[in-house]
Amino acid sequence: MRLRSQDFLAQLPLPATERWPAGVRFIEAFSRDGLELEIYAPRGVDSQSPHSRDEIYIVITGSAALDIDGTEHPCTVGDALFVPARAPHHFERISDDFATWVVFWGEAKS
């Protein structure tokens, strides 16, 4: 199976929701046996909240800074960033073309 980022980015944004009034900026690309692969392309403000599973971001385009529990990590194309389950995190200084793969896996942690 081949998954191409541009195929999923072409589908974004999805229609607005109450939580995402500017439109939904992520889409699931693949899911199997507890592993999920998404594309995430926040614009402006990243309002995500902590997730219940570990995750890795792999930057596809653009640049940003990922704040993980108060520590900022600048990132650009090709960078991979790990975020442990339940850690507060969000992107800042998001370029207009920023997009990233997101990989979730493992058991949900409370």
MOJOPE-V674837 format. One record per residue. RES is the residue in one letter. PHI is phi in degrees with one decimal (999 if undefined). Layout:
BEGIN
RES|PHI, RES|PHI
END
This chain:
BEGIN
M|999, R|-114.1, L|-116.7, R|-109.4, S|-56.5, Q|-63.4, D|-65.3, F|-81.4, L|-61.2, A|-64.9, Q|-90.0, L|-98.7, P|-77.9, L|-83.3, P|-54.7, A|-62.1, T|-129.0, E|-60.7, R|-74.2, W|-120.9, P|-62.6, A|-87.5, G|106.2, V|-74.5, R|-106.6, F|-138.8, I|-149.5, E|-76.3, A|-100.8, F|-162.7, S|-150.2, R|-165.4, D|47.6, G|84.6, L|-109.6, E|-126.6, L|-121.0, E|-127.8, I|-109.2, Y|-127.7, A|-135.3, P|-66.7, R|-130.1, G|77.0, V|-104.2, D|-97.0, S|-105.6, Q|-69.2, S|-114.2, P|-56.3, H|-103.8, S|-86.7, R|-129.4, D|-61.2, E|-149.3, I|-128.6, Y|-102.4, I|-125.7, V|-70.6, I|-96.3, T|-142.8, G|74.7, S|-151.1, A|-167.2, A|-129.0, L|-96.7, D|-90.0, I|-114.3, D|51.6, G|92.0, T|-107.9, E|-90.8, H|-126.7, P|-60.4, C|-146.5, T|-147.0, V|-48.1, G|93.2, D|-74.0, A|-120.6, L|-131.6, F|-98.8, V|-127.6, P|-70.3, A|-51.7, R|73.0, A|-75.6, P|-63.7, H|-159.9, H|-167.8, F|-90.3, E|-128.2, R|46.8, I|-81.6, S|-69.7, D|-61.5, D|-107.7, F|-66.3, A|-152.9, T|-145.3, W|-72.7, V|-129.2, V|-114.8, F|-109.4, W|-155.9, G|82.4, E|-73.7, A|-66.1, K|-112.1, S|-92.0
END
